[in-house]
Amino acid sequence: MTNITIRELKPEDLDEYFQYLIENFHGHEPLLLTPGDHNFEPDTPERRASRLAVIKQGLSLVAVDDGGRIVASAYSEAKVPDDFEKTWREVNENKPTAFIDHVYFFLAGIEKRSKLFERFEVSNVLYLNILSVGKTVRQQGLGRRLVSAVIELARSKGFPLIAVSCTSLYSTRIMSALGMTSIHSENYSEYKDEDGNVVIKPPEPHTSVNIMAMKL
Ligand SMILES: CC(C)(COP(=O)(O)OP(=O)(O)OC[C@H]1O[C@@H](n2cnc3c(N)ncnc32)[C@H](O)[C@@H]1OP(=O)(O)O)[C@@H](O)C(=O)NCCC(=O)NCCS
């Protein structure tokens, strides 16, 4: 591996970050590997605006190679209990029909059902929303290194808790190795549409989502 350093993800990285995710995340994250044409547009003005707002919180990190290119990212934000409720209301405004709407509905549901804030009796959390390591530098410990840096950042900013929804067995392993525990888990095979069909079908070995968390 070339010399890789970790730094804050900045607003001026937005174009490169979107391109990085298109090449290294959207065709790689287990839920998005469900077979079929998902008609998912990753780069929209709305998505750019919401990602920019999160990046401006200064809680997201990237790993860059010695040429300064992004090779991994941890997109994180501060969340309070109302955020879970608001997201839950939004995903319930329309019945999910498209695949991607089911994914959002499922993820918002597990966050709510985890009762994260009640369980830890805290009123804010640093939530790691998107963890991604570039396809050419995986399985070399970079994911673990990046998450360690996020944990340190959360501590330094005074967060009482860190949490992640791990859709991949590999990210679940990273979080466990760094001291997080699974506080809520659901199998993909149990989430069905109104006709009783399983909707989210990631490849093996990714069979369940785990909400991993740790008090800081
Ligand atoms: C998940 C991901 C971030 C892991 O990053 P990474 O840098 O490869 O992870 P690490 O090298 O730190 O390894 C983490 C653990 O997963 C295991 N692992 C990672 N990829 C693996 C693979 N393809 N096959 C088997 N084990 C794998 C490692 O062996 C290690 O396990 P160990 O601690 O028991 O040894 C990366 O694969 C990725 O970006 N995938 C696509 C996006 C994604 O799924 N993001 C997470 C969604 S929550």
The ligand as a Tripos MOL2 file, in Angstrom:
@<TRIPOS>MOLECULE
LIG
   48    50     1     0     0
SMALL
NO_CHARGES

@<TRIPOS>ATOM
      1 C1        -16.3970   -3.1630    4.4920 C.3       1 LIG1
      2 C2        -15.1160   -2.4380    4.1350 C.3       1 LIG1
      3 C3        -15.2110   -0.9780    4.5690 C.3       1 LIG1
      4 C4        -13.9630   -3.1140    4.8690 C.3       1 LIG1
      5 O1        -12.7760   -2.3480    4.6520 O.3       1 LIG1
      6 P1        -11.3270   -3.0510    4.7120 P.3       1 LIG1
      7 O2        -10.3080   -1.9810    4.7440 O.co2     1 LIG1
      8 O3        -11.2370   -4.0400    3.6180 O.co2     1 LIG1
      9 O4        -11.4240   -3.7520    6.1230 O.3       1 LIG1
     10 P2        -10.2320   -4.3160    7.0020 P.3       1 LIG1
     11 O5         -9.0440   -4.6390    6.1350 O.co2     1 LIG1
     12 O6        -10.0200   -3.3620    8.1420 O.co2     1 LIG1
     13 O7        -10.8380   -5.7030    7.4990 O.3       1 LIG1
     14 C5        -11.9270   -5.8030    8.3620 C.3       1 LIG1
     15 C6        -12.3060   -7.2350    8.5900 C.3       1 LIG1
     16 O8        -13.1360   -7.7170    7.5280 O.3       1 LIG1
     17 C7        -12.5140   -8.8230    6.8880 C.3       1 LIG1
     18 N1        -12.7370   -8.6900    5.4450 N.ar      1 LIG1
     19 C8        -12.7880   -7.5350    4.7580 C.ar      1 LIG1
     20 N2        -13.0410   -7.8190    3.4520 N.ar      1 LIG1
     21 C9        -13.1480   -9.1650    3.3610 C.ar      1 LIG1
     22 C10       -13.3980  -10.0560    2.2810 C.ar      1 LIG1
     23 N3        -13.6180   -9.6150    1.0430 N.pl3     1 LIG1
     24 N4        -13.4480  -11.3690    2.5480 N.ar      1 LIG1
     25 C11       -13.2520  -11.8480    3.7990 C.ar      1 LIG1
     26 N5        -12.9970  -11.0500    4.8800 N.ar      1 LIG1
     27 C12       -12.9450   -9.7220    4.6410 C.ar      1 LIG1
     28 C13       -11.0490   -8.7000    7.2400 C.3       1 LIG1
     29 O9        -10.3980   -9.9320    7.1550 O.3       1 LIG1
     30 C14       -11.1310   -8.2050    8.6550 C.3       1 LIG1
     31 O10       -11.5350   -9.2500    9.5260 O.3       1 LIG1
     32 P3        -10.6870   -9.6370   10.8290 P.3       1 LIG1
     33 O11       -10.6580   -8.3840   11.6900 O.co2     1 LIG1
     34 O12       -11.4900  -10.7370   11.4260 O.co2     1 LIG1
     35 O13        -9.3530   -9.9900   10.3090 O.co2     1 LIG1
     36 C15       -14.8140   -2.5080    2.5990 C.3       1 LIG1
     37 O14       -14.8320   -3.8540    2.2110 O.3       1 LIG1
     38 C16       -15.8330   -1.7410    1.7610 C.2       1 LIG1
     39 O15       -15.7230   -0.5300    1.5980 O.2       1 LIG1
     40 N6        -16.8370   -2.4540    1.2020 N.am      1 LIG1
     41 C17       -17.8610   -1.8400    0.3640 C.3       1 LIG1
     42 C18       -18.7380   -0.8610    1.1190 C.3       1 LIG1
     43 C19       -19.2830   -1.4430    2.3930 C.2       1 LIG1
     44 O16       -19.7320   -2.5660    2.4430 O.2       1 LIG1
     45 N7        -19.2620   -0.6250    3.4430 N.am      1 LIG1
     46 C20       -19.7500   -0.9950    4.7600 C.3       1 LIG1
     47 C21       -21.2180   -0.8500    4.8450 C.3       1 LIG1
     48 S1        -21.7260   -0.6720    6.5450 S.3       1 LIG1
@<TRIPOS>BOND
     1     1     2 1
     2     2     3 1
     3     2     4 1
     4     2    36 1
     5     4     5 1
     6     5     6 1
     7     6     7 2
     8     6     8 1
     9     6     9 1
    10     9    10 1
    11    10    11 2
    12    10    12 1
    13    10    13 1
    14    13    14 1
    15    14    15 1
    16    15    16 1
    17    15    30 1
    18    16    17 1
    19    17    18 1
    20    17    28 1
    21    18    19 ar
    22    18    27 ar
    23    19    20 ar
    24    20    21 ar
    25    21    22 ar
    26    21    27 ar
    27    22    23 1
    28    22    24 ar
    29    24    25 ar
    30    25    26 ar
    31    26    27 ar
    32    28    29 1
    33    28    30 1
    34    30    31 1
    35    31    32 1
    36    32    33 2
    37    32    34 1
    38    32    35 1
    39    36    37 1
    40    36    38 1
    41    38    39 2
    42    38    40 1
    43    40    41 1
    44    41    42 1
    45    42    43 1
    46    43    44 2
    47    43    45 1
    48    45    46 1
    49    46    47 1
    50    47    48 1
@<TRIPOS>SUBSTRUCTURE
     1 LIG1         1 GROUP 0 **** ****
